[in-house]
Amino acid sequence: MLSKDIKEVMKEDKKWTNLFERWDRTGIDPFAEKKVTLSIREENHVRLKNIAQKQRKSMSDIIDNLIENSYK
């Protein structure tokens, strides 16, 4: 049985709980990064770069967030 504190943490941030449960189940490190090469249209590259500058995030972080939030 989980302690009251652990249950409270699980309620507060289900995203992190799911992430660590998946890590425990699969053994795949969710924080590991893989460098890949992909092609996108020039127009989309410019848009992505502008968004990254405005949000002060890396383009990789923006793409990761889009994938994580769009394909659940």
C-alpha positions in Angstrom: 0.0 0.0 0.0 1.3 3.5 -0.9 1.8 6.0 1.9 -0.4 9.1 2.0 2.4 11.3 0.8 3.1 9.2 -2.3 -0.6 9.2 -3.2 -0.7 13.0 -2.8 2.4 13.4 -5.1 0.8 11.1 -7.7 -2.4 13.2 -7.7 -0.4 16.5 -8.0 1.5 15.6 -11.1 0.1 12.6 -13.1 2.4 13.4 -16.0 5.5 12.7 -14.0 4.0 9.7 -12.4 3.1 8.2 -15.7 6.5 8.9 -17.1 8.3 7.1 -14.2 5.9 4.2 -14.3 6.6 3.7 -18.0 10.3 4.0 -17.3 10.0 1.3 -14.6 7.9 -0.9 -16.8 9.9 -0.6 -20.0 13.4 0.2 -18.8 13.6 3.0 -21.4 15.0 6.2 -20.0 12.5 8.9 -20.8 15.2 11.6 -20.4 17.5 10.1 -23.0 17.8 12.1 -26.1 18.5 10.9 -29.6 20.0 13.1 -32.3 18.1 12.6 -35.6 18.1 14.3 -39.0 14.8 15.2 -40.6 13.7 17.4 -43.4 11.0 20.1 -43.2 9.9 22.8 -45.5 11.8 26.0 -45.3 8.7 27.9 -44.4 8.1 25.7 -41.4 11.7 25.9 -40.3 11.5 29.7 -40.2 8.2 29.5 -38.3 9.7 27.0 -35.8 12.8 29.1 -35.3 10.7 32.3 -34.7 8.5 30.4 -32.2 11.6 29.1 -30.4 13.1 32.6 -30.1 9.8 34.0 -28.8 9.3 31.3 -26.2 13.0 31.1 -25.4 13.0 27.3 -25.9 15.0 25.1 -28.2 13.4 23.9 -31.4 13.8 20.3 -30.1 11.9 21.1 -27.0 9.0 22.6 -29.0 8.9 19.5 -31.3 9.0 17.2 -28.3 6.1 19.0 -26.6 4.1 19.0 -29.8 4.5 15.3 -30.2 3.8 14.5 -26.5 0.7 16.6 -26.5 -0.7 15.7 -29.9 -0.2 11.9 -29.9 -1.2 10.5 -26.5 
